[in-house]
Amino acid sequence: MRLFNFYGELMRSIQTKSGKWPKDIAVTKNGDIVYTDPWNFTLNIVKNTQIYDLVRLQEWKPNFVCCSSTGDFLVVMFKDNDEDAKVVRYAGSTEKQTIQFDAEGQSLFRAPDYQCGLDCTTYIAENRNLDICVADVHNQAIIVVNRAGELRFRYTGIMKPIGITTDSQGRILAADSHNNLIHILDQDGQFLRFIDNCGLDTPWTLSVDNDDKLVVLMKDIGNVKKIQYCL
C-alpha cells in the first residue's frame, strides 16, 4: 500500500502482512488504514507502521470495506466456489450485524464469478442517511438497504457497476467503466445525470472529498482525476 500526495509524490509505503495485495482499503476518522486480505481471511488495521488483525475468519473471505459514520466497518464477504455473499458490520473486532437476505428470504447480493477476472468487484459505501449502498456486478445492480438491512431499492441502469461513493447531499455516484461514465442518483435511487465528456477512461474506484469533489481512479491508464461535478 502506497500513500501519495496529489502531486503524485510517494509519501510512504506499507507491506501487507501476507505479502499479497490488499483487496480493498478504507480510512478511519482517526486516519488509520483498514484493509481486507482475503488470502488469509483477515480484516486488518494499520496504526502508524504496525499492522493488527481486527477480524480473522474461516470460510468467509473479506473483500470490500468502508468505514461508517459511526466508526463501524462494513465488509462485503464471499465464499469460494459459492454464490453466497453478505455484508457484515463490525464495531472493532465485534460482529454487530449481518445483511444477507431480503424479506422473502432471497439473497440480496451474489458473489461474482471469479472467472470474469478484474470485473469481479462488489464495492460498498454508506450514505449520509445511513443507507448501505452496494455495487453488485453479478446482479448488475446498485443495491441499497437501510441501516436495519431492509431493501430500499435496486438501480439497474448500469450493466456492470464498479466503484461507488456518496456525497454530502446523499447523492450516490457509481462508475460505469464500460461506457466511461459516472451515474449520479439521488438517495432514493432516482437517476439525476451522467458525468461524462471529461476524459474518463475506465473509471473504476470512486471517492468524494470534503469539498464534494469526485476523485476517480481510471484502471486501464492508472491515472487519478479530480472532478468538480456540482456547484
CYANA upper distance limits for C-alpha pairs under 8 A (distance plus 0.5 A):
  1 MET  CA     13 SER  CA      6.17
  1 MET  CA     14 ILE  CA      5.67
  1 MET  CA     15 GLN  CA      6.87
  1 MET  CA     16 THR  CA      7.90
  1 MET  CA     21 TRP  CA      8.26
  1 MET  CA     22 PRO  CA      8.07
  2 ARG  CA     10 LEU  CA      7.51
  2 ARG  CA     11 MET  CA      8.06
  2 ARG  CA     12 ARG  CA      6.43
  2 ARG  CA     13 SER  CA      4.88
  2 ARG  CA     14 ILE  CA      6.93
  3 LEU  CA     10 LEU  CA      6.49
  3 LEU  CA     11 MET  CA      5.91
  3 LEU  CA     12 ARG  CA      5.87
  3 LEU  CA     13 SER  CA      6.77
  4 PHE  CA      8 GLY  CA      6.05
  4 PHE  CA      9 GLU  CA      5.78
  4 PHE  CA     10 LEU  CA      4.96
  4 PHE  CA     11 MET  CA      5.80
  4 PHE  CA     12 ARG  CA      7.88
  5 ASN  CA      9 GLU  CA      6.02
  5 ASN  CA     10 LEU  CA      7.23
  5 ASN  CA     11 MET  CA      7.25
 14 ILE  CA     49 THR  CA      7.61
 15 GLN  CA     19 GLY  CA      7.08
 16 THR  CA     20 LYS  CA      7.06
 16 THR  CA     21 TRP  CA      7.59
 16 THR  CA     22 PRO  CA      7.71
 16 THR  CA     51 ILE  CA      8.29
 17 LYS  CA     51 ILE  CA      7.70
 18 SER  CA     37 ASP  CA      8.28
 18 SER  CA     39 TRP  CA      8.18
 18 SER  CA     40 ASN  CA      7.50
 20 LYS  CA     37 ASP  CA      8.01
 20 LYS  CA     39 TRP  CA      7.85
 21 TRP  CA     37 ASP  CA      8.08
 22 PRO  CA     35 TYR  CA      6.61
 22 PRO  CA     36 THR  CA      6.25
 22 PRO  CA     37 ASP  CA      5.88
 23 LYS  CA     35 TYR  CA      7.69
 23 LYS  CA     36 THR  CA      6.06
 23 LYS  CA     37 ASP  CA      6.48
 23 LYS  CA     38 PRO  CA      7.58
 23 LYS  CA     63 ASN  CA      6.27
 23 LYS  CA     64 PHE  CA      7.22
 24 ASP  CA     35 TYR  CA      6.07
 24 ASP  CA     36 THR  CA      6.09
 24 ASP  CA     37 ASP  CA      8.49
 24 ASP  CA     63 ASN  CA      7.02
 24 ASP  CA     64 PHE  CA      5.71
 24 ASP  CA     65 VAL  CA      6.80
 25 ILE  CA     33 ILE  CA      7.27
 25 ILE  CA     34 VAL  CA      6.07
 25 ILE  CA     35 TYR  CA      4.79
 25 ILE  CA     36 THR  CA      7.21
 25 ILE  CA     64 PHE  CA      8.12
 25 ILE  CA     65 VAL  CA      7.13
 25 ILE  CA     66 CYS  CA      8.18
 26 ALA  CA     33 ILE  CA      6.35
 26 ALA  CA     34 VAL  CA      5.70
 26 ALA  CA     35 TYR  CA      6.91
 26 ALA  CA     65 VAL  CA      7.03
 26 ALA  CA     66 CYS  CA      6.09
 26 ALA  CA     67 CYS  CA      6.94
 27 VAL  CA     31 GLY  CA      6.19
 27 VAL  CA     32 ASP  CA      6.12
 27 VAL  CA     33 ILE  CA      5.22
 27 VAL  CA     34 VAL  CA      6.55
 27 VAL  CA     66 CYS  CA      8.44
 27 VAL  CA     67 CYS  CA      7.35
 28 THR  CA     32 ASP  CA      5.81
 28 THR  CA     33 ILE  CA      6.98
 28 THR  CA     34 VAL  CA      7.74
 28 THR  CA     67 CYS  CA      6.57
 28 THR  CA     71 GLY  CA      7.65
 29 LYS  CA     71 GLY  CA      7.77
 32 ASP  CA     45 ILE  CA      7.38
 32 ASP  CA     46 VAL  CA      6.34
 32 ASP  CA     47 LYS  CA      6.18
 32 ASP  CA     48 ASN  CA      8.06
 33 ILE  CA     45 ILE  CA      6.21
 33 ILE  CA     46 VAL  CA      5.65
 33 ILE  CA     47 LYS  CA      7.77
 34 VAL  CA     43 LEU  CA      7.73
 34 VAL  CA     44 ASN  CA      6.10
 34 VAL  CA     45 ILE  CA      4.88
 34 VAL  CA     46 VAL  CA      6.80
 35 TYR  CA     43 LEU  CA      6.49
 35 TYR  CA     44 ASN  CA      5.85
 35 TYR  CA     45 ILE  CA      6.94
 35 TYR  CA     65 VAL  CA      7.84
 36 THR  CA     41 PHE  CA      8.49
 36 THR  CA     42 THR  CA      6.63
 36 THR  CA     43 LEU  CA      5.17
 36 THR  CA     44 ASN  CA      6.72
 36 THR  CA     62 PRO  CA      6.32
 36 THR  CA     63 ASN  CA      6.33
 36 THR  CA     64 PHE  CA      7.29
 36 THR  CA     65 VAL  CA      7.63
 37 ASP  CA     41 PHE  CA      6.49
 37 ASP  CA     42 THR  CA      5.81
 37 ASP  CA     43 LEU  CA      6.80
 37 ASP  CA     44 ASN  CA      8.04
 37 ASP  CA     61 LYS  CA      8.44
 37 ASP  CA     62 PRO  CA      7.23
 37 ASP  CA     63 ASN  CA      7.66
 38 PRO  CA     42 THR  CA      6.80
 38 PRO  CA     61 LYS  CA      5.30
 38 PRO  CA     62 PRO  CA      5.80
 38 PRO  CA     63 ASN  CA      6.61
 39 TRP  CA     61 LYS  CA      8.15
 41 PHE  CA     56 ARG  CA      6.28
 41 PHE  CA     57 LEU  CA      5.64
 41 PHE  CA     58 GLN  CA      6.92
 41 PHE  CA     60 TRP  CA      7.58
 41 PHE  CA     61 LYS  CA      5.69
 41 PHE  CA     62 PRO  CA      6.84
 42 THR  CA     53 ASP  CA      6.96
 42 THR  CA     54 LEU  CA      7.80
 42 THR  CA     55 VAL  CA      6.01
 42 THR  CA     56 ARG  CA      5.05
 42 THR  CA     57 LEU  CA      6.69
 42 THR  CA     61 LYS  CA      8.11
 42 THR  CA     62 PRO  CA      7.20
 43 LEU  CA     53 ASP  CA      6.61
 43 LEU  CA     54 LEU  CA      5.98
 43 LEU  CA     55 VAL  CA      5.54
 43 LEU  CA     56 ARG  CA      7.15
 43 LEU  CA     62 PRO  CA      7.25
 44 ASN  CA     51 ILE  CA      7.15
 44 ASN  CA     52 TYR  CA      6.10
 44 ASN  CA     53 ASP  CA      5.05
 44 ASN  CA     54 LEU  CA      5.67
 44 ASN  CA     55 VAL  CA      7.48
 45 ILE  CA     51 ILE  CA      6.21
 45 ILE  CA     52 TYR  CA      5.91
 45 ILE  CA     53 ASP  CA      7.04
 45 ILE  CA     54 LEU  CA      6.98
 46 VAL  CA     50 GLN  CA      6.07
 46 VAL  CA     51 ILE  CA      5.00
 46 VAL  CA     52 TYR  CA      6.96
 47 LYS  CA     51 ILE  CA      6.97
 47 LYS  CA     52 TYR  CA      8.41
 54 LEU  CA     92 GLY  CA      7.05
 54 LEU  CA     93 SER  CA      5.59
 55 VAL  CA     93 SER  CA      5.98
 57 LEU  CA     61 LYS  CA      7.56
 59 GLU  CA     79 LYS  CA      6.85
 60 TRP  CA     77 MET  CA      6.49
 60 TRP  CA     78 PHE  CA      6.12
 60 TRP  CA     79 LYS  CA      5.56
 60 TRP  CA     80 ASP  CA      8.45
 61 LYS  CA     77 MET  CA      5.81
 61 LYS  CA     78 PHE  CA      5.85
 61 LYS  CA     79 LYS  CA      6.55
 61 LYS  CA     80 ASP  CA      8.44
 62 PRO  CA     75 VAL  CA      6.87
 62 PRO  CA     76 VAL  CA      6.55
 62 PRO  CA     77 MET  CA      5.02
 62 PRO  CA     78 PHE  CA      7.30
 63 ASN  CA     75 VAL  CA      7.43
 63 ASN  CA     76 VAL  CA      6.11
 63 ASN  CA     77 MET  CA      6.08
 63 ASN  CA     78 PHE  CA      7.75
 64 PHE  CA     75 VAL  CA      6.15
 64 PHE  CA     76 VAL  CA      5.59
 64 PHE  CA     77 MET  CA      7.87
 64 PHE  CA    122 THR  CA      7.23
 64 PHE  CA    123 TYR  CA      6.23
 64 PHE  CA    124 ILE  CA      7.13
 65 VAL  CA     73 PHE  CA      7.25
 65 VAL  CA     74 LEU  CA      6.01
 65 VAL  CA     75 VAL  CA      4.97
 65 VAL  CA     76 VAL  CA      6.87
 65 VAL  CA    123 TYR  CA      7.96
 65 VAL  CA    124 ILE  CA      6.96
 66 CYS  CA     73 PHE  CA      6.39
 66 CYS  CA     74 LEU  CA      5.88
 66 CYS  CA     75 VAL  CA      7.30
 66 CYS  CA    124 ILE  CA      6.84
 66 CYS  CA    125 ALA  CA      6.42
 66 CYS  CA    126 GLU  CA      7.95
 67 CYS  CA     71 GLY  CA      6.66
 67 CYS  CA     72 ASP  CA      6.40
 67 CYS  CA     73 PHE  CA      5.25
 67 CYS  CA     74 LEU  CA      6.84
 67 CYS  CA    126 GLU  CA      8.43
 68 SER  CA     72 ASP  CA      5.71
 68 SER  CA     73 PHE  CA      6.53
 68 SER  CA     74 LEU  CA      7.42
 68 SER  CA    126 GLU  CA      6.63
 69 SER  CA    126 GLU  CA      8.34
 69 SER  CA    128 ARG  CA      8.42
 69 SER  CA    130 LEU  CA      8.37
 71 GLY  CA     91 ALA  CA      7.70
 72 ASP  CA     89 ARG  CA      7.02
 72 ASP  CA     90 TYR  CA      6.01
 72 ASP  CA     91 ALA  CA      5.26
 72 ASP  CA     92 GLY  CA      7.34
 73 PHE  CA     89 ARG  CA      6.11
 73 PHE  CA     90 TYR  CA      5.59
 73 PHE  CA     91 ALA  CA      7.01
 73 PHE  CA     92 GLY  CA      7.92
 74 LEU  CA     87 VAL  CA      7.05
 74 LEU  CA     88 VAL  CA      6.24
 74 LEU  CA     89 ARG  CA      5.13
 74 LEU  CA     90 TYR  CA      7.05
 74 LEU  CA    124 ILE  CA      8.25
 75 VAL  CA     87 VAL  CA      5.93
 75 VAL  CA     88 VAL  CA      5.77
 75 VAL  CA     89 ARG  CA      6.94
 75 VAL  CA     90 TYR  CA      8.46
 75 VAL  CA    124 ILE  CA      8.36
 76 VAL  CA     85 ALA  CA      7.68
 76 VAL  CA     86 LYS  CA      6.32
 76 VAL  CA     87 VAL  CA      5.04
 76 VAL  CA     88 VAL  CA      7.11
 76 VAL  CA    122 THR  CA      7.83
 76 VAL  CA    123 TYR  CA      8.28
 76 VAL  CA    124 ILE  CA      7.83
 77 MET  CA     85 ALA  CA      6.12
 77 MET  CA     86 LYS  CA      5.98
 77 MET  CA     87 VAL  CA      6.75
 77 MET  CA     88 VAL  CA      8.07
 78 PHE  CA     82 ASP  CA      8.11
 78 PHE  CA     83 GLU  CA      8.15
 78 PHE  CA     84 ASP  CA      6.59
 78 PHE  CA     85 ALA  CA      5.23
 78 PHE  CA     86 LYS  CA      7.44
 78 PHE  CA    111 ALA  CA      6.26
 79 LYS  CA     83 GLU  CA      7.81
 79 LYS  CA     84 ASP  CA      6.75
 79 LYS  CA     85 ALA  CA      7.58
 79 LYS  CA    111 ALA  CA      8.12
 82 ASP  CA    111 ALA  CA      7.63
 83 GLU  CA    110 ARG  CA      5.99
 83 GLU  CA    111 ALA  CA      5.31
 83 GLU  CA    112 PRO  CA      7.78
 84 ASP  CA    107 SER  CA      8.25
 84 ASP  CA    109 PHE  CA      8.12
 84 ASP  CA    110 ARG  CA      6.45
 84 ASP  CA    111 ALA  CA      6.26
 85 ALA  CA    100 GLN  CA      7.32
 85 ALA  CA    107 SER  CA      8.38
 85 ALA  CA    109 PHE  CA      6.11
 85 ALA  CA    110 ARG  CA      5.76
 85 ALA  CA    111 ALA  CA      5.59
 86 LYS  CA     98 THR  CA      7.44
 86 LYS  CA     99 ILE  CA      6.21
 86 LYS  CA    100 GLN  CA      5.12
 86 LYS  CA    108 LEU  CA      8.35
 86 LYS  CA    109 PHE  CA      6.98
 87 VAL  CA     98 THR  CA      6.39
 87 VAL  CA     99 ILE  CA      5.59
 87 VAL  CA    100 GLN  CA      7.01
 88 VAL  CA     95 GLU  CA      7.58
 88 VAL  CA     96 LYS  CA      8.06
 88 VAL  CA     97 GLN  CA      6.16
 88 VAL  CA     98 THR  CA      5.03
 88 VAL  CA     99 ILE  CA      6.75
 89 ARG  CA     95 GLU  CA      6.51
 89 ARG  CA     96 LYS  CA      6.00
 89 ARG  CA     97 GLN  CA      5.52
 89 ARG  CA     98 THR  CA      6.97
 90 TYR  CA     94 THR  CA      5.81
 90 TYR  CA     95 GLU  CA      5.02
 90 TYR  CA     96 LYS  CA      5.98
 90 TYR  CA     97 GLN  CA      7.75
 91 ALA  CA     95 GLU  CA      7.02
 91 ALA  CA     96 LYS  CA      7.13
 99 ILE  CA    149 GLY  CA      6.00
100 GLN  CA    107 SER  CA      6.33
100 GLN  CA    108 LEU  CA      6.22
100 GLN  CA    109 PHE  CA      7.35
101 PHE  CA    105 GLY  CA      5.69
101 PHE  CA    106 GLN  CA      5.70
101 PHE  CA    107 SER  CA      4.95
101 PHE  CA    108 LEU  CA      5.63
101 PHE  CA    109 PHE  CA      8.48
102 ASP  CA    106 GLN  CA      5.93
102 ASP  CA    107 SER  CA      6.85
102 ASP  CA    108 LEU  CA      6.32
102 ASP  CA    150 GLU  CA      7.11
102 ASP  CA    151 LEU  CA      6.94
103 ALA  CA    150 GLU  CA      7.90
108 LEU  CA    143 ILE  CA      8.29
108 LEU  CA    151 LEU  CA      8.46
109 PHE  CA    136 ASP  CA      7.23
109 PHE  CA    139 ASN  CA      7.66
109 PHE  CA    143 ILE  CA      8.42
110 ARG  CA    136 ASP  CA      7.73
110 ARG  CA    138 HIS  CA      6.59
110 ARG  CA    139 ASN  CA      7.02
111 ALA  CA    138 HIS  CA      7.27
112 PRO  CA    116 CYS  CA      8.50
112 PRO  CA    120 CYS  CA      5.89
112 PRO  CA    121 THR  CA      7.68
112 PRO  CA    122 THR  CA      8.41
112 PRO  CA    137 VAL  CA      7.35
112 PRO  CA    138 HIS  CA      5.62
113 ASP  CA    120 CYS  CA      7.24
113 ASP  CA    138 HIS  CA      7.88
114 TYR  CA    120 CYS  CA      6.60
116 CYS  CA    120 CYS  CA      6.77
119 ASP  CA    137 VAL  CA      8.05
119 ASP  CA    160 LYS  CA      8.39
119 ASP  CA    162 ILE  CA      8.22
120 CYS  CA    137 VAL  CA      7.22
120 CYS  CA    138 HIS  CA      8.24
121 THR  CA    135 ALA  CA      8.28
121 THR  CA    136 ASP  CA      7.75
121 THR  CA    137 VAL  CA      6.74
121 THR  CA    162 ILE  CA      6.70
122 THR  CA    134 VAL  CA      7.07
122 THR  CA    135 ALA  CA      5.75
122 THR  CA    136 ASP  CA      5.50
122 THR  CA    137 VAL  CA      6.70
122 THR  CA    162 ILE  CA      7.38
122 THR  CA    163 GLY  CA      8.43
123 TYR  CA    134 VAL  CA      6.33
123 TYR  CA    135 ALA  CA      5.79
123 TYR  CA    136 ASP  CA      7.84
123 TYR  CA    162 ILE  CA      7.18
123 TYR  CA    163 GLY  CA      6.22
123 TYR  CA    164 ILE  CA      6.70
124 ILE  CA    132 ILE  CA      7.72
124 ILE  CA    133 CYS  CA      6.17
124 ILE  CA    134 VAL  CA      5.02
124 ILE  CA    135 ALA  CA      6.87
124 ILE  CA    164 ILE  CA      6.99
124 ILE  CA    165 THR  CA      8.15
125 ALA  CA    132 ILE  CA      6.56
125 ALA  CA    133 CYS  CA      5.71
125 ALA  CA    134 VAL  CA      7.09
125 ALA  CA    164 ILE  CA      6.93
125 ALA  CA    165 THR  CA      6.03
125 ALA  CA    166 THR  CA      7.37
126 GLU  CA    130 LEU  CA      6.38
126 GLU  CA    131 ASP  CA      6.25
126 GLU  CA    132 ILE  CA      5.19
126 GLU  CA    133 CYS  CA      6.44
126 GLU  CA    165 THR  CA      8.22
126 GLU  CA    166 THR  CA      7.56
127 ASN  CA    131 ASP  CA      5.68
127 ASN  CA    132 ILE  CA      6.89
127 ASN  CA    133 CYS  CA      7.62
127 ASN  CA    166 THR  CA      6.18
127 ASN  CA    167 ASP  CA      8.00
127 ASN  CA    170 GLY  CA      6.31
127 ASN  CA    171 ARG  CA      8.34
127 ASN  CA    172 ILE  CA      8.09
127 ASN  CA    187 GLN  CA      8.24
128 ARG  CA    166 THR  CA      8.25
128 ARG  CA    167 ASP  CA      8.20
128 ARG  CA    168 SER  CA      7.30
128 ARG  CA    169 GLN  CA      8.10
128 ARG  CA    170 GLY  CA      6.02
129 ASN  CA    170 GLY  CA      7.55
130 LEU  CA    146 ASN  CA      7.16
130 LEU  CA    147 ARG  CA      6.14
131 ASP  CA    144 VAL  CA      7.04
131 ASP  CA    145 VAL  CA      6.16
131 ASP  CA    146 ASN  CA      4.79
131 ASP  CA    147 ARG  CA      5.92
132 ILE  CA    144 VAL  CA      6.09
132 ILE  CA    145 VAL  CA      5.84
132 ILE  CA    146 ASN  CA      6.57
132 ILE  CA    147 ARG  CA      7.19
132 ILE  CA    149 GLY  CA      8.46
133 CYS  CA    142 ILE  CA      7.35
133 CYS  CA    143 ILE  CA      6.40
133 CYS  CA    144 VAL  CA      4.99
133 CYS  CA    145 VAL  CA      7.22
133 CYS  CA    164 ILE  CA      8.24
134 VAL  CA    142 ILE  CA      6.17
134 VAL  CA    143 ILE  CA      5.68
134 VAL  CA    144 VAL  CA      6.75
134 VAL  CA    164 ILE  CA      7.92
135 ALA  CA    141 ALA  CA      6.87
135 ALA  CA    142 ILE  CA      5.16
135 ALA  CA    143 ILE  CA      6.99
135 ALA  CA    161 PRO  CA      6.03
135 ALA  CA    162 ILE  CA      6.51
135 ALA  CA    163 GLY  CA      7.33
135 ALA  CA    164 ILE  CA      6.83
135 ALA  CA    174 ALA  CA      8.10
136 ASP  CA    140 GLN  CA      6.42
136 ASP  CA    141 ALA  CA      6.01
136 ASP  CA    142 ILE  CA      6.47
136 ASP  CA    143 ILE  CA      7.35
136 ASP  CA    160 LYS  CA      8.34
136 ASP  CA    161 PRO  CA      7.13
136 ASP  CA    162 ILE  CA      8.23
137 VAL  CA    141 ALA  CA      7.09
137 VAL  CA    159 MET  CA      8.30
137 VAL  CA    160 LYS  CA      5.47
137 VAL  CA    161 PRO  CA      5.99
137 VAL  CA    162 ILE  CA      7.23
138 HIS  CA    160 LYS  CA      8.14
140 GLN  CA    156 THR  CA      6.83
140 GLN  CA    158 ILE  CA      7.15
140 GLN  CA    159 MET  CA      5.81
140 GLN  CA    160 LYS  CA      5.74
140 GLN  CA    161 PRO  CA      6.99
141 ALA  CA    154 ARG  CA      6.62
141 ALA  CA    155 TYR  CA      5.88
141 ALA  CA    156 THR  CA      5.04
141 ALA  CA    157 GLY  CA      7.80
141 ALA  CA    158 ILE  CA      7.15
141 ALA  CA    159 MET  CA      7.93
141 ALA  CA    160 LYS  CA      7.94
141 ALA  CA    161 PRO  CA      7.14
142 ILE  CA    154 ARG  CA      6.04
142 ILE  CA    155 TYR  CA      5.44
142 ILE  CA    156 THR  CA      7.03
142 ILE  CA    161 PRO  CA      7.50
143 ILE  CA    151 LEU  CA      8.19
143 ILE  CA    153 PHE  CA      6.77
143 ILE  CA    154 ARG  CA      5.17
143 ILE  CA    155 TYR  CA      7.13
144 VAL  CA    151 LEU  CA      6.69
144 VAL  CA    152 ARG  CA      6.14
144 VAL  CA    153 PHE  CA      6.03
144 VAL  CA    154 ARG  CA      6.82
145 VAL  CA    149 GLY  CA      5.74
145 VAL  CA    150 GLU  CA      5.58
145 VAL  CA    151 LEU  CA      4.77
145 VAL  CA    152 ARG  CA      5.53
145 VAL  CA    153 PHE  CA      7.62
146 ASN  CA    150 GLU  CA      5.93
146 ASN  CA    151 LEU  CA      7.05
146 ASN  CA    152 ARG  CA      6.86
152 ARG  CA    188 ASP  CA      8.39
153 PHE  CA    188 ASP  CA      7.94
153 PHE  CA    189 GLY  CA      7.15
154 ARG  CA    189 GLY  CA      7.83
155 TYR  CA    189 GLY  CA      6.76
158 ILE  CA    176 ASP  CA      6.79
159 MET  CA    176 ASP  CA      8.25
160 LYS  CA    176 ASP  CA      7.21
160 LYS  CA    177 SER  CA      8.33
160 LYS  CA    178 HIS  CA      8.11
161 PRO  CA    174 ALA  CA      7.03
161 PRO  CA    175 ALA  CA      6.41
161 PRO  CA    176 ASP  CA      6.07
161 PRO  CA    177 SER  CA      8.15
162 ILE  CA    174 ALA  CA      7.30
162 ILE  CA    175 ALA  CA      5.83
162 ILE  CA    176 ASP  CA      7.02
162 ILE  CA    177 SER  CA      7.62
162 ILE  CA    204 TRP  CA      6.45
162 ILE  CA    205 THR  CA      7.68
163 GLY  CA    174 ALA  CA      6.19
163 GLY  CA    175 ALA  CA      5.64
163 GLY  CA    203 PRO  CA      8.40
163 GLY  CA    204 TRP  CA      5.80
163 GLY  CA    205 THR  CA      4.95
163 GLY  CA    206 LEU  CA      5.91
164 ILE  CA    172 ILE  CA      7.71
164 ILE  CA    173 LEU  CA      6.16
164 ILE  CA    174 ALA  CA      4.91
164 ILE  CA    175 ALA  CA      6.92
164 ILE  CA    205 THR  CA      7.60
164 ILE  CA    206 LEU  CA      6.34
164 ILE  CA    207 SER  CA      8.14
165 THR  CA    172 ILE  CA      6.50
165 THR  CA    173 LEU  CA      5.85
165 THR  CA    174 ALA  CA      7.11
165 THR  CA    206 LEU  CA      6.42
165 THR  CA    207 SER  CA      6.14
165 THR  CA    208 VAL  CA      7.28
166 THR  CA    170 GLY  CA      6.61
166 THR  CA    171 ARG  CA      6.03
166 THR  CA    172 ILE  CA      5.07
166 THR  CA    173 LEU  CA      6.40
166 THR  CA    207 SER  CA      8.27
166 THR  CA    208 VAL  CA      7.39
167 ASP  CA    171 ARG  CA      6.07
167 ASP  CA    172 ILE  CA      7.39
167 ASP  CA    208 VAL  CA      6.64
167 ASP  CA    212 ASP  CA      6.61
168 SER  CA    212 ASP  CA      7.30
170 GLY  CA    186 ASP  CA      7.13
170 GLY  CA    187 GLN  CA      5.81
171 ARG  CA    184 ILE  CA      7.15
171 ARG  CA    185 LEU  CA      6.11
171 ARG  CA    186 ASP  CA      5.05
171 ARG  CA    187 GLN  CA      5.84
172 ILE  CA    183 HIS  CA      8.50
172 ILE  CA    184 ILE  CA      6.21
172 ILE  CA    185 LEU  CA      5.54
172 ILE  CA    186 ASP  CA      6.62
172 ILE  CA    187 GLN  CA      6.95
172 ILE  CA    189 GLY  CA      8.45
173 LEU  CA    182 ILE  CA      6.97
173 LEU  CA    183 HIS  CA      6.09
173 LEU  CA    184 ILE  CA      5.16
173 LEU  CA    185 LEU  CA      6.96
173 LEU  CA    206 LEU  CA      8.43
174 ALA  CA    182 ILE  CA      6.07
174 ALA  CA    183 HIS  CA      5.73
174 ALA  CA    184 ILE  CA      7.22
174 ALA  CA    206 LEU  CA      8.10
175 ALA  CA    180 ASN  CA      8.32
175 ALA  CA    181 LEU  CA      6.83
175 ALA  CA    182 ILE  CA      5.22
175 ALA  CA    183 HIS  CA      6.99
175 ALA  CA    203 PRO  CA      6.37
175 ALA  CA    204 TRP  CA      6.51
175 ALA  CA    205 THR  CA      7.88
175 ALA  CA    206 LEU  CA      7.80
176 ASP  CA    180 ASN  CA      6.39
176 ASP  CA    181 LEU  CA      5.61
176 ASP  CA    182 ILE  CA      6.26
176 ASP  CA    183 HIS  CA      7.60
176 ASP  CA    202 THR  CA      8.27
176 ASP  CA    203 PRO  CA      7.38
176 ASP  CA    204 TRP  CA      8.33
177 SER  CA    181 LEU  CA      7.00
177 SER  CA    201 ASP  CA      7.91
177 SER  CA    202 THR  CA      4.85
177 SER  CA    203 PRO  CA      5.52
177 SER  CA    204 TRP  CA      6.76
178 HIS  CA    202 THR  CA      7.15
179 ASN  CA    202 THR  CA      8.31
180 ASN  CA    196 ASP  CA      7.60
180 ASN  CA    200 LEU  CA      6.07
180 ASN  CA    201 ASP  CA      6.13
180 ASN  CA    202 THR  CA      5.99
180 ASN  CA    203 PRO  CA      6.70
181 LEU  CA    194 PHE  CA      6.88
181 LEU  CA    195 ILE  CA      6.29
181 LEU  CA    196 ASP  CA      5.81
181 LEU  CA    200 LEU  CA      7.57
181 LEU  CA    203 PRO  CA      7.80
182 ILE  CA    194 PHE  CA      6.04
182 ILE  CA    195 ILE  CA      5.43
182 ILE  CA    196 ASP  CA      7.34
182 ILE  CA    203 PRO  CA      8.20
183 HIS  CA    191 PHE  CA      7.94
183 HIS  CA    192 LEU  CA      8.32
183 HIS  CA    193 ARG  CA      6.81
183 HIS  CA    194 PHE  CA      5.32
183 HIS  CA    195 ILE  CA      7.06
184 ILE  CA    191 PHE  CA      6.71
184 ILE  CA    192 LEU  CA      6.03
184 ILE  CA    193 ARG  CA      5.96
184 ILE  CA    194 PHE  CA      6.51
184 ILE  CA    195 ILE  CA      8.07
185 LEU  CA    189 GLY  CA      5.93
185 LEU  CA    190 GLN  CA      5.78
185 LEU  CA    191 PHE  CA      4.95
185 LEU  CA    192 LEU  CA      5.72
185 LEU  CA    193 ARG  CA      7.86
186 ASP  CA    190 GLN  CA      5.89
186 ASP  CA    191 PHE  CA      7.13
186 ASP  CA    192 LEU  CA      7.14
195 ILE  CA    229 TYR  CA      7.78
196 ASP  CA    200 LEU  CA      7.43
200 LEU  CA    218 MET  CA      7.68
201 ASP  CA    218 MET  CA      6.30
201 ASP  CA    219 LYS  CA      8.19
201 ASP  CA    220 ASP  CA      7.63
201 ASP  CA    221 ILE  CA      7.79
202 THR  CA    218 MET  CA      5.72
202 THR  CA    219 LYS  CA      6.24
202 THR  CA    220 ASP  CA      6.64
203 PRO  CA    216 VAL  CA      6.72
203 PRO  CA    217 LEU  CA      6.43
203 PRO  CA    218 MET  CA      4.89
203 PRO  CA    219 LYS  CA      6.91
204 TRP  CA    216 VAL  CA      7.44
204 TRP  CA    217 LEU  CA      6.12
204 TRP  CA    218 MET  CA      6.03
204 TRP  CA    219 LYS  CA      6.32
205 THR  CA    216 VAL  CA      6.42
205 THR  CA    217 LEU  CA      5.63
205 THR  CA    218 MET  CA      7.84
206 LEU  CA    214 LEU  CA      7.53
206 LEU  CA    215 VAL  CA      6.27
206 LEU  CA    216 VAL  CA      5.35
206 LEU  CA    217 LEU  CA      7.02
207 SER  CA    214 LEU  CA      6.39
207 SER  CA    215 VAL  CA      5.60
207 SER  CA    216 VAL  CA      7.19
208 VAL  CA    212 ASP  CA      6.03
208 VAL  CA    213 LYS  CA      6.02
208 VAL  CA    214 LEU  CA      5.08
208 VAL  CA    215 VAL  CA      6.41
209 ASP  CA    213 LYS  CA      6.01
209 ASP  CA    214 LEU  CA      7.10
209 ASP  CA    215 VAL  CA      7.80
212 ASP  CA    228 GLN  CA      7.91
212 ASP  CA    230 CYS  CA      8.20
213 LYS  CA    226 LYS  CA      7.05
213 LYS  CA    227 ILE  CA      6.13
213 LYS  CA    228 GLN  CA      5.32
213 LYS  CA    229 TYR  CA      7.18
213 LYS  CA    230 CYS  CA      8.41
214 LEU  CA    226 LYS  CA      6.03
214 LEU  CA    227 ILE  CA      5.49
214 LEU  CA    228 GLN  CA      6.85
214 LEU  CA    229 TYR  CA      7.54
215 VAL  CA    224 VAL  CA      7.37
215 VAL  CA    225 LYS  CA      6.23
215 VAL  CA    226 LYS  CA      4.97
215 VAL  CA    227 ILE  CA      6.90
216 VAL  CA    224 VAL  CA      6.04
216 VAL  CA    225 LYS  CA      5.69
216 VAL  CA    226 LYS  CA      6.84
216 VAL  CA    227 ILE  CA      8.37
217 LEU  CA    222 GLY  CA      7.41
217 LEU  CA    223 ASN  CA      6.48
217 LEU  CA    224 VAL  CA      5.05
217 LEU  CA    225 LYS  CA      7.09
218 MET  CA    222 GLY  CA      6.03
218 MET  CA    223 ASN  CA      5.92
218 MET  CA    224 VAL  CA      6.70
218 MET  CA    225 LYS  CA      8.28
219 LYS  CA    223 ASN  CA      7.84
